[in-house]
């Protein structure tokens, strides 16, 4: 219903929905964002609403807070190029993801993708902590493949090139799950947009220079979650005999994000002041582990310790 609406139509729909739902609304860009955030939300007082577009969500929030008819409407939106090519909304009711999008936040969260590597490995070649299997190793390998696509997406937006990098087929431009062929990347992005690559003859050296600049500064900021998941699928298939496609990888990663990891994001910290009409805040408290039944064996009785969750390989940056 929402996918055909502009900001004014979305606002009207929110007014109608409020007539039957007194909870506070958190606008997000798509249904997959709802699936992630709903796991951590106090759903007795808040509910997520897919706006199917950042501009539509921003426009609806702006209209809400410029009037008096509708209250308790917030938004969690993808950062995309906010802080690099656009300013975004500087408003207490809007927060942006730490990285390019929510799926990128999940990729860089502690333990998620290392756990997927162990789970999807089919030949026992993945060993936690072994060379190539550490969180840093996984992050670096996937970022190396996803970054050129992200930088070309950035250049296309900044310079008005009109290239098509949406749902980009990364596997078609990657060699041996180790490096991206920049010439193939530019050629395919042009052809997917119906453009002649000959007209973009200087783009490959520009892309190489810009990619190196970004790699030395803030590579994580340019990588989309979809590209990172596709990179991981290629690497996991080659290194650990994984048979999982990127779509399964992404869905599994969303389900694997822990409450503790989510609480480390700026999404959580920057929205803790949001309240519903009854004064309740958005995010539910972390559920404490259940106590073992009386008489059940404990770690002390066996003289061992339960394994601790590994620390984060990448901390979320501060908001721009």
N, C-alpha and C positions, 0 to 999 in steps of 0.2 A: 504493500500500500504506500509506503513512504518513498519508494525509489523514484517516483515520478514527480515529487513535490519540490517546489522552490522553498526558500526560507519562510515566506509568509504562509504558504500552505502548511508547512511543517508546524509553524506556530499555531495555526488554527486546529490542526490535528491534536496537538498537545493540550490545547484548551478542552477539546472534546474528550480526550482521554482522562484528563484530570477530573471530569465529572463523575467518572466511575473508579478512579484510582487516586487516593489522597497521598500516595507516596511521592517523595521527591524523584525527579527525573534526572538521569545522567545520560546525555546524548553521546553516542559514539559513532564512528564512521560506518561500521558494518556489523553484521550478525556474529561474525567470528570474534569480534571484540566483546560483544555481550557474553559469549560463551566463556571467555577468559575471566572477565571482571566479575561476573555473577557468582563465581566460586568464592570470592572474598567479600562480597557485598552483604550488608545487613538488609536482606530482601524484605524484611518486615516494614522497613521505612524508606527504602530506595529501590528503584528499578532502572535498568538500562533501556535505552530506546535507540535503535539504529537509525541514523539520519541519512545514511547512504551518500555521504559527501561532506567534506570539511567545510566548504563555503556555506552549505545549507545549514549545518549545525551552528557555525559562528553567527550567521544571520539571525537564526531563531533565538540564540542566547542574547544577542544584542537587542532584539525587539522585546524580549522578556524583561530585561533590566532597564529598558527605557520607558516602560509603562508600569502600571500597578495591578493589572488584571491577573497575571499569572506569576507565581513565586516558586522558589525552590526548584530551579532548573539549572543544571550544570552541564559541563562537557569535558570529556577526556578525548583528546584528538591526537592524531599522528603529528609528530614534529615536522616531518618532511624537510622543507628548506627554511623553516622558521629560524631566524637568527643568521641565515646565510644569504638568502635571496628575498626573504619577506619578513615582515615584523611580527605577524600573528596578532592575536588579541591580548592586550595587557589588561586582564580582567580577573578578579578573584574567583569568578565562577568557571573559568576555563584553565585547564592544565594540559600541557603537551607531554608526549612521551619523552623519556630520557634520550632515546636514540631515534632513528629515522621513523620507525613505526613500532607498534606493540609487539609484533613478532620479532623484531630486532632486539627489543628489550628482553624477550624471553631467551633469545639466543645467547645474549651476554650475561644472563642470570647465572648464579652459582649452580654448578653440578648438572644442569638440565641436559646439555648435549653430550657431556661425558657419559651420563647414564644411558642416553640413547645409543651411543657407540657400543657400550657394553651389551645392551639389550638386543641390538640388531646384528651384532657380529655372529656369524654362523660357523666359523672354523676355529674358534678359540685364539685368534690372532690378536685380539684386543686384550691388553693387560693394563689395568689402571696404574698410572705412574711410569710405565715403560716409555722409552723414546717414541715420540709420535702419538702418544696416547694421553698426555697430560692435558688439562684444560687449556693451558697456554698454547700447546701445539695444535689443538683442534681449532681454537679461535684464530690463530695465525693462518693456518692452512685455508680455512673457509673464507676469511677476510681477503686473502690474496686473490681468490677467484671472484668474489663478489664485488670487490672494490672497483675494477675497471668499468663494470656495468653501471655502478652507482655514479662514478665520475662522469661517464658519458651522459647519463640521465641529467646530471647537474649542468653540464655544458649545454645540452640541448635546451634546457629550461632557461638558463642564463642568457644564452645567445640567440634564442628564438629559432633553433634549427628545425624543430618540428619532427624529430626522429621518434620512432615507435619502440620504446623499451618496456612497455607494459607487458607483464607476464612473459618476460624475456626467456627464450629457450637457451639457457646457459650452456647446456651440454653440447650445443652445436658449435661453440666457439672455444671450447676448452680442450687442450691437448694433454692426454694421459693424466687427467685429474690433477695437473700440476701447474699449468699456466694458461692464461687467456691469450689467444691470438688477436691482437688489437685490430689488425686489418680485417679479419673475419667479423669481429664485433661491429666495427663501423659499417662494413658492407651490409650485414644482416639488418642492423638498425635502420639503415637507409631504405633497403628494399621492403621492409615491413611497413614503412611509411609511404611507399610508392614513390620514392625519390631515387634519382640516379646517383650512385656512389661517386661517379666521376666529378660531380659538382662539389664534392666535399674532399678534394684531394689533399688538403692541408690538415684534415681532422685527425689523422692517425698520429702525426708527431705532436699535435696539440694535446691529444688525449694522453700520450705517453708522458709528456712533461707535467701535465696537471695531476696525473695519477701518482707520479713520484712525489710531487709537492704534498699532496694529501696524505700519502703513505707515511711521510716524515712528520706529519702534524697530527691529524685526527682522522685516521682511516675508518674507525668504527662509526663515525657520524654520517658517512655517505652510503652505508650498506643497508639495503632493505632486507627485511626479514625473509621475504620470499627468495631473494637471491642467495642469502646465507643458507637457507634450508636446501636449495638446489645444489649449492656448493658442497654442503655436508653429504648429501645423497651420493654425489659423484665420488667424493673422497672415501666414504664408508664402503661403497661398492668395490673400489679398487684396493683399499688397505685391509678391510675386515670382512670381505665377502658378504656384505649386506645386500639384501634383495629388496629393501624398502624404497619406494619412490618418495619424491619430495613431498607429495601431499600427505602421505602417511607420517612422514617425519614431522611436518608442521603440526598436524593434529596431535601427535604424541607429545611434542614439545609443549604445546599449550596445556595439555593435561598434566604434564610433569612439573609445571611451575609451582613451587611450594609457597605457602603463606609467608614463611620467613623471607624468601627471596623477593616476593612481591612487596613486602614491607620495607625493603631496601631501596625501592624505586622512588623517584620524585613524584610519580603519579600518586603514590600513597601519602608521602609527606606533605605535598603541596595541596592536597584536598582534605586533609584531616579536619579543617575548620568548617567544611560543608555540613550543614544540618538540615534535617527534615522539619516538618511543621511541629513535631513533638519534641524537637531538640536533639533527636538521635543523630549520631554521626554516621558517615557512609560505610565504614569498613568494620566488619565484625572482628571481635577479638580472636586471637589464635586459640585453638582448642588445645587444652593441656592433654598430654598423653594419659591414657587410662592407667590406674594403678593395677598391678598384677593381683590376681586372686590370692587370698590368704593361703600360704603354704606353697605357692608356686615358686619354682627355682628363680633366683636372682643372679645378677652378674657377680655379686660378692660370693655367693655360694659356690660358684664355679671357678672363682679366682681369675676371671677374665673381664674385659671391658667391651661393651658394645662399640662397634665402629662409629666414629664421629663423622658427621657430614663435612666434606672437604670445604675449605674456604673459597671465596669468590676469586676467580682469576682476573675479573675485570670489574671495577667499581663503576657505578653510574656516575656520569659527570654532573656537575651542577647545572641548573637550568640557565639558558642564555637570558 
